[in-house]
Amino acid sequence: MPTPFDALKPLAGRALEVALNRAVTLDPDTRAALASMDGRRISLALESPPLALEIGVHAGYLQVGPLLREADLAVRGTIGGLLGQLPFP
């Protein structure tokens, strides 16, 4: 069932993509490491709120978009569960 949030998903995805690529440009080692990951994809699926996206590596840049096919790595969980995995208190 469509929600008002659905209309914001493309904009939010684009903002995330810009932020991720900006962070990558600040770290030359990460930028170089992306070259070996070209064509690989990670899918992220959250239970609540229901949200799914894909982050792919293409020509040294990260691209954020909807799930298109099976990813190389799939991450599923809740926001709390994912935030609990971050390496800072």
PDB file of N, CA, C and O in Angstrom:
ATOM      1  N   MET A   1       0.845  -1.178   0.000  1.00  0.00           N
ATOM      2  CA  MET A   1       0.000   0.000   0.000  1.00  0.00           C
ATOM      3  C   MET A   1       0.888   1.237   0.000  1.00  0.00           C
ATOM      4  O   MET A   1       1.756   1.362   0.864  1.00  0.00           O
ATOM      5  N   PRO A   2       0.697   2.150  -0.941  1.00  0.00           N
ATOM      6  CA  PRO A   2       1.511   3.368  -1.016  1.00  0.00           C
ATOM      7  C   PRO A   2       1.304   4.263   0.211  1.00  0.00           C
ATOM      8  O   PRO A   2       0.215   4.338   0.781  1.00  0.00           O
ATOM      9  N   THR A   3       2.384   4.929   0.589  1.00  0.00           N
ATOM     10  CA  THR A   3       2.333   5.867   1.706  1.00  0.00           C
ATOM     11  C   THR A   3       2.884   7.210   1.243  1.00  0.00           C
ATOM     12  O   THR A   3       3.525   7.279   0.194  1.00  0.00           O
ATOM     13  N   PRO A   4       2.650   8.274   2.000  1.00  0.00           N
ATOM     14  CA  PRO A   4       3.232   9.572   1.637  1.00  0.00           C
ATOM     15  C   PRO A   4       4.771   9.529   1.592  1.00  0.00           C
ATOM     16  O   PRO A   4       5.401  10.294   0.862  1.00  0.00           O
ATOM     17  N   PHE A   5       5.352   8.633   2.374  1.00  0.00           N
ATOM     18  CA  PHE A   5       6.804   8.494   2.406  1.00  0.00           C
ATOM     19  C   PHE A   5       7.353   8.025   1.057  1.00  0.00           C
ATOM     20  O   PHE A   5       8.493   8.338   0.714  1.00  0.00           O
ATOM     21  N   ASP A   6       6.567   7.291   0.300  1.00  0.00           N
ATOM     22  CA  ASP A   6       7.020   6.758  -0.984  1.00  0.00           C
ATOM     23  C   ASP A   6       7.486   7.855  -1.941  1.00  0.00           C
ATOM     24  O   ASP A   6       8.434   7.655  -2.701  1.00  0.00           O
ATOM     25  N   ALA A   7       6.832   8.996  -1.908  1.00  0.00           N
ATOM     26  CA  ALA A   7       7.205  10.089  -2.805  1.00  0.00           C
ATOM     27  C   ALA A   7       8.571  10.674  -2.453  1.00  0.00           C
ATOM     28  O   ALA A   7       9.229  11.264  -3.310  1.00  0.00           O
ATOM     29  N   LEU A   8       8.999  10.517  -1.210  1.00  0.00           N
ATOM     30  CA  LEU A   8      10.280  11.072  -0.776  1.00  0.00           C
ATOM     31  C   LEU A   8      11.451  10.105  -0.970  1.00  0.00           C
ATOM     32  O   LEU A   8      12.606  10.516  -0.863  1.00  0.00           O
ATOM     33  N   LYS A   9      11.182   8.862  -1.247  1.00  0.00           N
ATOM     34  CA  LYS A   9      12.247   7.867  -1.351  1.00  0.00           C
ATOM     35  C   LYS A   9      13.294   8.210  -2.419  1.00  0.00           C
ATOM     36  O   LYS A   9      14.487   8.101  -2.136  1.00  0.00           O
ATOM     37  N   PRO A  10      12.905   8.616  -3.626  1.00  0.00           N
ATOM     38  CA  PRO A  10      13.938   8.963  -4.610  1.00  0.00           C
ATOM     39  C   PRO A  10      14.816  10.136  -4.163  1.00  0.00           C
ATOM     40  O   PRO A  10      16.027  10.121  -4.381  1.00  0.00           O
ATOM     41  N   LEU A  11      14.224  11.128  -3.553  1.00  0.00           N
ATOM     42  CA  LEU A  11      14.988  12.271  -3.073  1.00  0.00           C
ATOM     43  C   LEU A  11      15.929  11.862  -1.945  1.00  0.00           C
ATOM     44  O   LEU A  11      17.089  12.273  -1.926  1.00  0.00           O
ATOM     45  N   ALA A  12      15.441  11.062  -1.012  1.00  0.00           N
ATOM     46  CA  ALA A  12      16.271  10.587   0.091  1.00  0.00           C
ATOM     47  C   ALA A  12      17.404   9.705  -0.428  1.00  0.00           C
ATOM     48  O   ALA A  12      18.533   9.796   0.054  1.00  0.00           O
ATOM     49  N   GLY A  13      17.111   8.861  -1.397  1.00  0.00           N
ATOM     50  CA  GLY A  13      18.143   8.012  -1.991  1.00  0.00           C
ATOM     51  C   GLY A  13      19.225   8.830  -2.670  1.00  0.00           C
ATOM     52  O   GLY A  13      20.412   8.523  -2.558  1.00  0.00           O
ATOM     53  N   ARG A  14      18.815   9.860  -3.366  1.00  0.00           N
ATOM     54  CA  ARG A  14      19.786  10.740  -4.046  1.00  0.00           C
ATOM     55  C   ARG A  14      20.652  11.473  -3.029  1.00  0.00           C
ATOM     56  O   ARG A  14      21.861  11.602  -3.221  1.00  0.00           O
ATOM     57  N   ALA A  15      20.038  11.954  -1.943  1.00  0.00           N
ATOM     58  CA  ALA A  15      20.792  12.648  -0.894  1.00  0.00           C
ATOM     59  C   ALA A  15      21.798  11.691  -0.243  1.00  0.00           C
ATOM     60  O   ALA A  15      22.934  12.078   0.030  1.00  0.00           O
ATOM     61  N   LEU A  16      21.386  10.451   0.003  1.00  0.00           N
ATOM     62  CA  LEU A  16      22.293   9.456   0.573  1.00  0.00           C
ATOM     63  C   LEU A  16      23.445   9.171  -0.382  1.00  0.00           C
ATOM     64  O   LEU A  16      24.594   9.064   0.046  1.00  0.00           O
ATOM     65  N   GLU A  17      23.151   9.050  -1.654  1.00  0.00           N
ATOM     66  CA  GLU A  17      24.185   8.795  -2.656  1.00  0.00           C
ATOM     67  C   GLU A  17      25.214   9.918  -2.688  1.00  0.00           C
ATOM     68  O   GLU A  17      26.417   9.660  -2.719  1.00  0.00           O
ATOM     69  N   VAL A  18      24.748  11.154  -2.681  1.00  0.00           N
ATOM     70  CA  VAL A  18      25.665  12.305  -2.698  1.00  0.00           C
ATOM     71  C   VAL A  18      26.530  12.309  -1.440  1.00  0.00           C
ATOM     72  O   VAL A  18      27.738  12.533  -1.522  1.00  0.00           O
ATOM     73  N   ALA A  19      25.922  12.064  -0.279  1.00  0.00           N
ATOM     74  CA  ALA A  19      26.667  12.060   0.986  1.00  0.00           C
ATOM     75  C   ALA A  19      27.710  10.948   1.012  1.00  0.00           C
ATOM     76  O   ALA A  19      28.845  11.180   1.430  1.00  0.00           O
ATOM     77  N   LEU A  20      27.346   9.750   0.574  1.00  0.00           N
ATOM     78  CA  LEU A  20      28.284   8.638   0.562  1.00  0.00           C
ATOM     79  C   LEU A  20      29.462   8.914  -0.374  1.00  0.00           C
ATOM     80  O   LEU A  20      30.614   8.659  -0.021  1.00  0.00           O
ATOM     81  N   ASN A  21      29.171   9.432  -1.558  1.00  0.00           N
ATOM     82  CA  ASN A  21      30.247   9.711  -2.509  1.00  0.00           C
ATOM     83  C   ASN A  21      31.134  10.853  -2.028  1.00  0.00           C
ATOM     84  O   ASN A  21      32.336  10.856  -2.295  1.00  0.00           O
ATOM     85  N   ARG A  22      30.565  11.803  -1.336  1.00  0.00           N
ATOM     86  CA  ARG A  22      31.375  12.889  -0.761  1.00  0.00           C
ATOM     87  C   ARG A  22      32.325  12.321   0.293  1.00  0.00           C
ATOM     88  O   ARG A  22      33.499  12.690   0.335  1.00  0.00           O
ATOM     89  N   ALA A  23      31.820  11.428   1.141  1.00  0.00           N
ATOM     90  CA  ALA A  23      32.666  10.807   2.164  1.00  0.00           C
ATOM     91  C   ALA A  23      33.779   9.982   1.521  1.00  0.00           C
ATOM     92  O   ALA A  23      34.907   9.979   2.014  1.00  0.00           O
ATOM     93  N   VAL A  24      33.479   9.295   0.443  1.00  0.00           N
ATOM     94  CA  VAL A  24      34.483   8.483  -0.247  1.00  0.00           C
ATOM     95  C   VAL A  24      35.585   9.365  -0.828  1.00  0.00           C
ATOM     96  O   VAL A  24      36.757   8.992  -0.792  1.00  0.00           O
ATOM     97  N   THR A  25      35.225  10.521  -1.359  1.00  0.00           N
ATOM     98  CA  THR A  25      36.246  11.406  -1.941  1.00  0.00           C
ATOM     99  C   THR A  25      37.202  11.946  -0.877  1.00  0.00           C
ATOM    100  O   THR A  25      38.319  12.348  -1.203  1.00  0.00           O
ATOM    101  N   LEU A  26      36.784  11.961   0.374  1.00  0.00           N
ATOM    102  CA  LEU A  26      37.641  12.455   1.454  1.00  0.00           C
ATOM    103  C   LEU A  26      38.676  11.433   1.899  1.00  0.00           C
ATOM    104  O   LEU A  26      39.606  11.778   2.629  1.00  0.00           O
ATOM    105  N   ASP A  27      38.533  10.174   1.473  1.00  0.00           N
ATOM    106  CA  ASP A  27      39.455   9.113   1.878  1.00  0.00           C
ATOM    107  C   ASP A  27      40.015   8.421   0.634  1.00  0.00           C
ATOM    108  O   ASP A  27      39.352   7.562   0.053  1.00  0.00           O
ATOM    109  N   PRO A  28      41.229   8.788   0.223  1.00  0.00           N
ATOM    110  CA  PRO A  28      41.806   8.204  -0.994  1.00  0.00           C
ATOM    111  C   PRO A  28      41.939   6.679  -0.944  1.00  0.00           C
ATOM    112  O   PRO A  28      41.811   6.020  -1.975  1.00  0.00           O
ATOM    113  N   ASP A  29      42.194   6.113   0.233  1.00  0.00           N
ATOM    114  CA  ASP A  29      42.324   4.653   0.331  1.00  0.00           C
ATOM    115  C   ASP A  29      41.000   3.956   0.032  1.00  0.00           C
ATOM    116  O   ASP A  29      40.971   2.934  -0.652  1.00  0.00           O
ATOM    117  N   THR A  30      39.908   4.510   0.546  1.00  0.00           N
ATOM    118  CA  THR A  30      38.589   3.940   0.273  1.00  0.00           C
ATOM    119  C   THR A  30      38.255   4.083  -1.202  1.00  0.00           C
ATOM    120  O   THR A  30      37.720   3.163  -1.820  1.00  0.00           O
ATOM    121  N   ARG A  31      38.571   5.228  -1.753  1.00  0.00           N
ATOM    122  CA  ARG A  31      38.318   5.475  -3.176  1.00  0.00           C
ATOM    123  C   ARG A  31      39.047   4.437  -4.024  1.00  0.00           C
ATOM    124  O   ARG A  31      38.478   3.897  -4.973  1.00  0.00           O
ATOM    125  N   ALA A  32      40.293   4.161  -3.688  1.00  0.00           N
ATOM    126  CA  ALA A  32      41.073   3.172  -4.441  1.00  0.00           C
ATOM    127  C   ALA A  32      40.495   1.774  -4.261  1.00  0.00           C
ATOM    128  O   ALA A  32      40.482   0.981  -5.202  1.00  0.00           O
ATOM    129  N   ALA A  33      40.024   1.471  -3.075  1.00  0.00           N
ATOM    130  CA  ALA A  33      39.459   0.148  -2.807  1.00  0.00           C
ATOM    131  C   ALA A  33      38.176  -0.098  -3.594  1.00  0.00           C
ATOM    132  O   ALA A  33      37.856  -1.244  -3.911  1.00  0.00           O
ATOM    133  N   LEU A  34      37.449   0.954  -3.908  1.00  0.00           N
ATOM    134  CA  LEU A  34      36.204   0.787  -4.665  1.00  0.00           C
ATOM    135  C   LEU A  34      36.453   0.240  -6.064  1.00  0.00           C
ATOM    136  O   LEU A  34      35.586  -0.419  -6.638  1.00  0.00           O
ATOM    137  N   ALA A  35      37.615   0.505  -6.605  1.00  0.00           N
ATOM    138  CA  ALA A  35      37.921   0.031  -7.958  1.00  0.00           C
ATOM    139  C   ALA A  35      37.800  -1.486  -8.058  1.00  0.00           C
ATOM    140  O   ALA A  35      37.344  -2.008  -9.075  1.00  0.00           O
ATOM    141  N   SER A  36      38.206  -2.188  -7.012  1.00  0.00           N
ATOM    142  CA  SER A  36      38.133  -3.654  -7.039  1.00  0.00           C
ATOM    143  C   SER A  36      36.723  -4.174  -6.779  1.00  0.00           C
ATOM    144  O   SER A  36      36.468  -5.371  -6.913  1.00  0.00           O
ATOM    145  N   MET A  37      35.811  -3.286  -6.410  1.00  0.00           N
ATOM    146  CA  MET A  37      34.438  -3.697  -6.095  1.00  0.00           C
ATOM    147  C   MET A  37      33.448  -3.295  -7.193  1.00  0.00           C
ATOM    148  O   MET A  37      32.236  -3.390  -7.003  1.00  0.00           O
ATOM    149  N   ASP A  38      33.960  -2.854  -8.324  1.00  0.00           N
ATOM    150  CA  ASP A  38      33.080  -2.394  -9.394  1.00  0.00           C
ATOM    151  C   ASP A  38      32.082  -3.479  -9.790  1.00  0.00           C
ATOM    152  O   ASP A  38      32.453  -4.633 -10.005  1.00  0.00           O
ATOM    153  N   GLY A  39      30.827  -3.097  -9.881  1.00  0.00           N
ATOM    154  CA  GLY A  39      29.765  -4.014 -10.264  1.00  0.00           C
ATOM    155  C   GLY A  39      29.128  -4.758  -9.101  1.00  0.00           C
ATOM    156  O   GLY A  39      28.126  -5.447  -9.289  1.00  0.00           O
ATOM    157  N   ARG A  40      29.681  -4.635  -7.920  1.00  0.00           N
ATOM    158  CA  ARG A  40      29.117  -5.318  -6.741  1.00  0.00           C
ATOM    159  C   ARG A  40      28.005  -4.479  -6.131  1.00  0.00           C
ATOM    160  O   ARG A  40      27.979  -3.256  -6.266  1.00  0.00           O
ATOM    161  N   ARG A  41      27.067  -5.178  -5.442  1.00  0.00           N
ATOM    162  CA  ARG A  41      25.915  -4.492  -4.856  1.00  0.00           C
ATOM    163  C   ARG A  41      25.610  -5.028  -3.466  1.00  0.00           C
ATOM    164  O   ARG A  41      25.803  -6.208  -3.175  1.00  0.00           O
ATOM    165  N   ILE A  42      25.129  -4.128  -2.618  1.00  0.00           N
ATOM    166  CA  ILE A  42      24.659  -4.472  -1.274  1.00  0.00           C
ATOM    167  C   ILE A  42      23.196  -4.070  -1.206  1.00  0.00           C
ATOM    168  O   ILE A  42      22.831  -2.969  -1.619  1.00  0.00           O
ATOM    169  N   SER A  43      22.361  -4.955  -0.690  1.00  0.00           N
ATOM    170  CA  SER A  43      20.965  -4.573  -0.466  1.00  0.00           C
ATOM    171  C   SER A  43      20.757  -4.395   1.032  1.00  0.00           C
ATOM    172  O   SER A  43      21.327  -5.119   1.848  1.00  0.00           O
ATOM    173  N   LEU A  44      19.935  -3.423   1.369  1.00  0.00           N
ATOM    174  CA  LEU A  44      19.603  -3.129   2.760  1.00  0.00           C
ATOM    175  C   LEU A  44      18.089  -3.120   2.878  1.00  0.00           C
ATOM    176  O   LEU A  44      17.412  -2.365   2.181  1.00  0.00           O
ATOM    177  N   ALA A  45      17.558  -3.957   3.758  1.00  0.00           N
ATOM    178  CA  ALA A  45      16.112  -4.034   3.968  1.00  0.00           C
ATOM    179  C   ALA A  45      15.819  -3.816   5.449  1.00  0.00           C
ATOM    180  O   ALA A  45      16.286  -4.574   6.299  1.00  0.00           O
ATOM    181  N   LEU A  46      15.050  -2.783   5.750  1.00  0.00           N
ATOM    182  CA  LEU A  46      14.636  -2.488   7.117  1.00  0.00           C
ATOM    183  C   LEU A  46      13.214  -2.975   7.324  1.00  0.00           C
ATOM    184  O   LEU A  46      12.380  -2.896   6.422  1.00  0.00           O
ATOM    185  N   GLU A  47      12.945  -3.482   8.525  1.00  0.00           N
ATOM    186  CA  GLU A  47      11.605  -3.971   8.843  1.00  0.00           C
ATOM    187  C   GLU A  47      10.660  -2.832   9.210  1.00  0.00           C
ATOM    188  O   GLU A  47       9.506  -2.805   8.780  1.00  0.00           O
ATOM    189  N   SER A  48      11.160  -1.895  10.008  1.00  0.00           N
ATOM    190  CA  SER A  48      10.301  -0.812  10.460  1.00  0.00           C
ATOM    191  C   SER A  48      11.114   0.459  10.568  1.00  0.00           C
ATOM    192  O   SER A  48      12.009   0.524  11.411  1.00  0.00           O
ATOM    193  N   PRO A  49      10.851   1.463   9.767  1.00  0.00           N
ATOM    194  CA  PRO A  49       9.829   1.479   8.732  1.00  0.00           C
ATOM    195  C   PRO A  49      10.242   0.583   7.567  1.00  0.00           C
ATOM    196  O   PRO A  49      11.432   0.393   7.314  1.00  0.00           O
ATOM    197  N   PRO A  50       9.261   0.038   6.864  1.00  0.00           N
ATOM    198  CA  PRO A  50       9.609  -0.829   5.740  1.00  0.00           C
ATOM    199  C   PRO A  50      10.324  -0.031   4.648  1.00  0.00           C
ATOM    200  O   PRO A  50       9.752   0.874   4.040  1.00  0.00           O
ATOM    201  N   LEU A  51      11.568  -0.386   4.420  1.00  0.00           N
ATOM    202  CA  LEU A  51      12.392   0.341   3.459  1.00  0.00           C
ATOM    203  C   LEU A  51      13.431  -0.613   2.904  1.00  0.00           C
ATOM    204  O   LEU A  51      14.062  -1.350   3.663  1.00  0.00           O
ATOM    205  N   ALA A  52      13.617  -0.611   1.606  1.00  0.00           N
ATOM    206  CA  ALA A  52      14.625  -1.447   0.972  1.00  0.00           C
ATOM    207  C   ALA A  52      15.358  -0.618  -0.073  1.00  0.00           C
ATOM    208  O   ALA A  52      14.750   0.158  -0.810  1.00  0.00           O
ATOM    209  N   LEU A  53      16.666  -0.794  -0.123  1.00  0.00           N
ATOM    210  CA  LEU A  53      17.458  -0.079  -1.115  1.00  0.00           C
ATOM    211  C   LEU A  53      18.674  -0.893  -1.479  1.00  0.00           C
ATOM    212  O   LEU A  53      19.009  -1.884  -0.830  1.00  0.00           O
ATOM    213  N   GLU A  54      19.320  -0.451  -2.526  1.00  0.00           N
ATOM    214  CA  GLU A  54      20.505  -1.125  -3.022  1.00  0.00           C
ATOM    215  C   GLU A  54      21.596  -0.077  -3.188  1.00  0.00           C
ATOM    216  O   GLU A  54      21.343   1.028  -3.668  1.00  0.00           O
ATOM    217  N   ILE A  55      22.820  -0.436  -2.782  1.00  0.00           N
ATOM    218  CA  ILE A  55      23.974   0.432  -3.005  1.00  0.00           C
ATOM    219  C   ILE A  55      24.937  -0.352  -3.888  1.00  0.00           C
ATOM    220  O   ILE A  55      25.408  -1.428  -3.519  1.00  0.00           O
ATOM    221  N   GLY A  56      25.215   0.202  -5.047  1.00  0.00           N
ATOM    222  CA  GLY A  56      26.099  -0.469  -5.991  1.00  0.00           C
ATOM    223  C   GLY A  56      27.333   0.366  -6.263  1.00  0.00           C
ATOM    224  O   GLY A  56      27.318   1.585  -6.096  1.00  0.00           O
ATOM    225  N   VAL A  57      28.408  -0.298  -6.685  1.00  0.00           N
ATOM    226  CA  VAL A  57      29.647   0.376  -7.049  1.00  0.00           C
ATOM    227  C   VAL A  57      29.751   0.354  -8.569  1.00  0.00           C
ATOM    228  O   VAL A  57      29.721  -0.707  -9.193  1.00  0.00           O
ATOM    229  N   HIS A  58      29.875   1.548  -9.156  1.00  0.00           N
ATOM    230  CA  HIS A  58      29.956   1.674 -10.614  1.00  0.00           C
ATOM    231  C   HIS A  58      30.978   2.748 -10.959  1.00  0.00           C
ATOM    232  O   HIS A  58      30.802   3.920 -10.626  1.00  0.00           O
ATOM    233  N   ALA A  59      32.046   2.336 -11.630  1.00  0.00           N
ATOM    234  CA  ALA A  59      33.093   3.255 -12.077  1.00  0.00           C
ATOM    235  C   ALA A  59      33.643   4.113 -10.942  1.00  0.00           C
ATOM    236  O   ALA A  59      33.890   5.306 -11.121  1.00  0.00           O
ATOM    237  N   GLY A  60      33.832   3.505  -9.779  1.00  0.00           N
ATOM    238  CA  GLY A  60      34.414   4.213  -8.649  1.00  0.00           C
ATOM    239  C   GLY A  60      33.455   5.054  -7.838  1.00  0.00           C
ATOM    240  O   GLY A  60      33.873   5.740  -6.905  1.00  0.00           O
ATOM    241  N   TYR A  61      32.185   5.015  -8.172  1.00  0.00           N
ATOM    242  CA  TYR A  61      31.177   5.778  -7.435  1.00  0.00           C
ATOM    243  C   TYR A  61      30.128   4.840  -6.858  1.00  0.00           C
ATOM    244  O   TYR A  61      29.893   3.751  -7.380  1.00  0.00           O
ATOM    245  N   LEU A  62      29.504   5.278  -5.780  1.00  0.00           N
ATOM    246  CA  LEU A  62      28.409   4.524  -5.177  1.00  0.00           C
ATOM    247  C   LEU A  62      27.095   5.035  -5.749  1.00  0.00           C
ATOM    248  O   LEU A  62      26.893   6.243  -5.871  1.00  0.00           O
ATOM    249  N   GLN A  63      26.215   4.128  -6.094  1.00  0.00           N
ATOM    250  CA  GLN A  63      24.895   4.475  -6.612  1.00  0.00           C
ATOM    251  C   GLN A  63      23.846   3.854  -5.704  1.00  0.00           C
ATOM    252  O   GLN A  63      23.901   2.665  -5.391  1.00  0.00           O
ATOM    253  N   VAL A  64      22.890   4.675  -5.287  1.00  0.00           N
ATOM    254  CA  VAL A  64      21.805   4.239  -4.412  1.00  0.00           C
ATOM    255  C   VAL A  64      20.531   4.178  -5.233  1.00  0.00           C
ATOM    256  O   VAL A  64      20.238   5.096  -5.999  1.00  0.00           O
ATOM    257  N   GLY A  65      19.772   3.104  -5.077  1.00  0.00           N
ATOM    258  CA  GLY A  65      18.523   2.975  -5.808  1.00  0.00           C
ATOM    259  C   GLY A  65      17.684   1.846  -5.249  1.00  0.00           C
ATOM    260  O   GLY A  65      18.021   1.254  -4.223  1.00  0.00           O
ATOM    261  N   PRO A  66      16.592   1.553  -5.927  1.00  0.00           N
ATOM    262  CA  PRO A  66      15.714   0.466  -5.482  1.00  0.00           C
ATOM    263  C   PRO A  66      16.354  -0.900  -5.745  1.00  0.00           C
ATOM    264  O   PRO A  66      17.292  -1.016  -6.535  1.00  0.00           O
ATOM    265  N   LEU A  67      15.843  -1.909  -5.085  1.00  0.00           N
ATOM    266  CA  LEU A  67      16.327  -3.273  -5.312  1.00  0.00           C
ATOM    267  C   LEU A  67      15.961  -3.689  -6.729  1.00  0.00           C
ATOM    268  O   LEU A  67      14.802  -3.603  -7.135  1.00  0.00           O
ATOM    269  N   LEU A  68      16.960  -4.140  -7.475  1.00  0.00           N
ATOM    270  CA  LEU A  68      16.716  -4.545  -8.859  1.00  0.00           C
ATOM    271  C   LEU A  68      16.849  -6.047  -9.052  1.00  0.00           C
ATOM    272  O   LEU A  68      16.091  -6.650  -9.811  1.00  0.00           O
ATOM    273  N   ARG A  69      17.801  -6.643  -8.372  1.00  0.00           N
ATOM    274  CA  ARG A  69      18.023  -8.079  -8.472  1.00  0.00           C
ATOM    275  C   ARG A  69      18.801  -8.517  -7.242  1.00  0.00           C
ATOM    276  O   ARG A  69      19.090  -7.701  -6.366  1.00  0.00           O
ATOM    277  N   GLU A  70      19.139  -9.784  -7.169  1.00  0.00           N
ATOM    278  CA  GLU A  70      19.855 -10.302  -6.007  1.00  0.00           C
ATOM    279  C   GLU A  70      21.218  -9.623  -5.875  1.00  0.00           C
ATOM    280  O   GLU A  70      21.986  -9.537  -6.834  1.00  0.00           O
ATOM    281  N   ALA A  71      21.495  -9.146  -4.668  1.00  0.00           N
ATOM    282  CA  ALA A  71      22.748  -8.436  -4.401  1.00  0.00           C
ATOM    283  C   ALA A  71      23.843  -9.409  -3.975  1.00  0.00           C
ATOM    284  O   ALA A  71      23.574 -10.565  -3.648  1.00  0.00           O
ATOM    285  N   ASP A  72      25.074  -8.922  -3.984  1.00  0.00           N
ATOM    286  CA  ASP A  72      26.207  -9.724  -3.527  1.00  0.00           C
ATOM    287  C   ASP A  72      26.185  -9.903  -2.016  1.00  0.00           C
ATOM    288  O   ASP A  72      26.668 -10.911  -1.500  1.00  0.00           O
ATOM    289  N   LEU A  73      25.628  -8.931  -1.310  1.00  0.00           N
ATOM    290  CA  LEU A  73      25.494  -8.983   0.142  1.00  0.00           C
ATOM    291  C   LEU A  73      24.138  -8.400   0.498  1.00  0.00           C
ATOM    292  O   LEU A  73      23.783  -7.324   0.017  1.00  0.00           O
ATOM    293  N   ALA A  74      23.379  -9.090   1.332  1.00  0.00           N
ATOM    294  CA  ALA A  74      22.063  -8.609   1.761  1.00  0.00           C
ATOM    295  C   ALA A  74      22.081  -8.414   3.277  1.00  0.00           C
ATOM    296  O   ALA A  74      22.506  -9.296   4.024  1.00  0.00           O
ATOM    297  N   VAL A  75      21.617  -7.252   3.714  1.00  0.00           N
ATOM    298  CA  VAL A  75      21.526  -6.927   5.134  1.00  0.00           C
ATOM    299  C   VAL A  75      20.064  -6.667   5.451  1.00  0.00           C
ATOM    300  O   VAL A  75      19.423  -5.842   4.800  1.00  0.00           O
ATOM    301  N   ARG A  76      19.531  -7.365   6.448  1.00  0.00           N
ATOM    302  CA  ARG A  76      18.139  -7.198   6.868  1.00  0.00           C
ATOM    303  C   ARG A  76      18.117  -6.964   8.362  1.00  0.00           C
ATOM    304  O   ARG A  76      18.916  -7.537   9.102  1.00  0.00           O
ATOM    305  N   GLY A  77      17.195  -6.116   8.805  1.00  0.00           N
ATOM    306  CA  GLY A  77      17.063  -5.890  10.238  1.00  0.00           C
ATOM    307  C   GLY A  77      16.224  -4.678  10.553  1.00  0.00           C
ATOM    308  O   GLY A  77      15.540  -4.126   9.691  1.00  0.00           O
ATOM    309  N   THR A  78      16.290  -4.277  11.803  1.00  0.00           N
ATOM    310  CA  THR A  78      15.583  -3.080  12.247  1.00  0.00           C
ATOM    311  C   THR A  78      16.593  -1.940  12.330  1.00  0.00           C
ATOM    312  O   THR A  78      17.802  -2.174  12.329  1.00  0.00           O
ATOM    313  N   ILE A  79      16.103  -0.722  12.399  1.00  0.00           N
ATOM    314  CA  ILE A  79      17.002   0.417  12.537  1.00  0.00           C
ATOM    315  C   ILE A  79      17.816   0.288  13.821  1.00  0.00           C
ATOM    316  O   ILE A  79      19.025   0.515  13.819  1.00  0.00           O
ATOM    317  N   GLY A  80      17.148  -0.077  14.918  1.00  0.00           N
ATOM    318  CA  GLY A  80      17.848  -0.240  16.185  1.00  0.00           C
ATOM    319  C   GLY A  80      18.933  -1.302  16.125  1.00  0.00           C
ATOM    320  O   GLY A  80      20.024  -1.113  16.664  1.00  0.00           O
ATOM    321  N   GLY A  81      18.639  -2.401  15.480  1.00  0.00           N
ATOM    322  CA  GLY A  81      19.612  -3.472  15.347  1.00  0.00           C
ATOM    323  C   GLY A  81      20.815  -3.054  14.534  1.00  0.00           C
ATOM    324  O   GLY A  81      21.948  -3.385  14.880  1.00  0.00           O
ATOM    325  N   LEU A  82      20.576  -2.324  13.446  1.00  0.00           N
ATOM    326  CA  LEU A  82      21.680  -1.863  12.616  1.00  0.00           C
ATOM    327  C   LEU A  82      22.510  -0.797  13.329  1.00  0.00           C
ATOM    328  O   LEU A  82      23.739  -0.821  13.261  1.00  0.00           O
ATOM    329  N   LEU A  83      21.847   0.136  14.010  1.00  0.00           N
ATOM    330  CA  LEU A  83      22.583   1.182  14.742  1.00  0.00           C
ATOM    331  C   LEU A  83      23.399   0.561  15.876  1.00  0.00           C
ATOM    332  O   LEU A  83      24.474   1.061  16.206  1.00  0.00           O
ATOM    333  N   GLY A  84      22.908  -0.505  16.467  1.00  0.00           N
ATOM    334  CA  GLY A  84      23.618  -1.181  17.540  1.00  0.00           C
ATOM    335  C   GLY A  84      24.914  -1.826  17.075  1.00  0.00           C
ATOM    336  O   GLY A  84      25.767  -2.154  17.900  1.00  0.00           O
ATOM    337  N   GLN A  85      25.078  -2.016  15.768  1.00  0.00           N
ATOM    338  CA  GLN A  85      26.291  -2.607  15.212  1.00  0.00           C
ATOM    339  C   GLN A  85      27.383  -1.585  14.931  1.00  0.00           C
ATOM    340  O   GLN A  85      28.513  -1.951  14.608  1.00  0.00           O
ATOM    341  N   LEU A  86      27.045  -0.293  15.055  1.00  0.00           N
ATOM    342  CA  LEU A  86      28.043   0.747  14.776  1.00  0.00           C
ATOM    343  C   LEU A  86      29.139   0.719  15.840  1.00  0.00           C
ATOM    344  O   LEU A  86      28.872   0.390  16.996  1.00  0.00           O
ATOM    345  N   PRO A  87      30.364   1.061  15.458  1.00  0.00           N
ATOM    346  CA  PRO A  87      31.507   0.897  16.360  1.00  0.00           C
ATOM    347  C   PRO A  87      31.711   2.009  17.389  1.00  0.00           C
ATOM    348  O   PRO A  87      32.802   2.124  17.946  1.00  0.00           O
ATOM    349  N   PHE A  88      30.715   2.812  17.650  1.00  0.00           N
ATOM    350  CA  PHE A  88      30.873   3.854  18.672  1.00  0.00           C
ATOM    351  C   PHE A  88      29.705   3.799  19.639  1.00  0.00           C
ATOM    352  O   PHE A  88      28.614   3.353  19.284  1.00  0.00           O
ATOM    353  N   PRO A  89      29.943   4.263  20.883  1.00  0.00           N
ATOM    354  CA  PRO A  89      28.897   4.154  21.926  1.00  0.00           C
ATOM    355  C   PRO A  89      27.713   5.058  21.686  1.00  0.00           C
ATOM    356  O   PRO A  89      26.771   5.065  22.479  1.00  0.00           O
TER     357      PRO A  89
END
